[in-house]
Amino acid sequence: MISEFIKRKRGGLLFANQQLMAGESSARLISANASDDGSTFRMDFARVVLEFKLSNLDVLTGNQGQVRLNCSQIISS
């Protein structure tokens, strides 16, 4: 599991994950979210969706959006 990797390595799979673990406050949040069966993450995620009204974002659907098979490549329009 990724949470076990984070606990053992005190880092992450990607450079961005490692950077997040370098900051004290973000490291605390990541450790808390990785410390149980996922319930802490689900509770935090639900709170953020409600508080910041992420459900009101204009999500692109159908032909409006893009699906990338390789996230590092930009799809030209």
C-alpha positions, -999 to 999 in steps of 0.1 A, spaced: 0 0 0 11 36 -7 4 45 29 29 19 41 55 33 17 49 68 30 53 56 66 85 37 59 102 61 35 89 94 50 85 105 14 65 96 -16 66 80 -50 69 113 -69 91 143 -64 59 163 -56 51 139 -28 85 142 -14 82 180 -14 49 178 5 65 157 32 93 182 36 69 208 51 59 203 87 22 211 84 17 192 51 37 162 65 13 161 95 -17 161 72 -3 134 50 7 112 79 -28 116 94 -44 107 61 -21 76 57 -24 64 93 -57 45 91 -79 25 67 -87 56 46 -115 70 68 -95 101 77 -89 109 40 -126 103 31 -138 126 60 -113 154 50 -122 150 13 -159 153 20 -153 184 42 -133 201 15 -159 193 -12 -186 209 10 -166 238 24 -151 249 -9 -181 240 -30 -159 218 -54 -192 204 -67 -199 238 -83 -168 237 -105 -175 237 -142 -164 202 -151 -158 196 -188 -178 167 -202 -184 150 -235 -164 166 -263 -155 196 -242 -128 180 -221 -96 160 -227 -86 125 -217 -49 120 -216 -34 86 -219 0 102 -210 -5 130 -185 28 147 -193 18 152 -230 -4 182 -239 -31 173 -264 -31 199 -292 -65 212 -302 
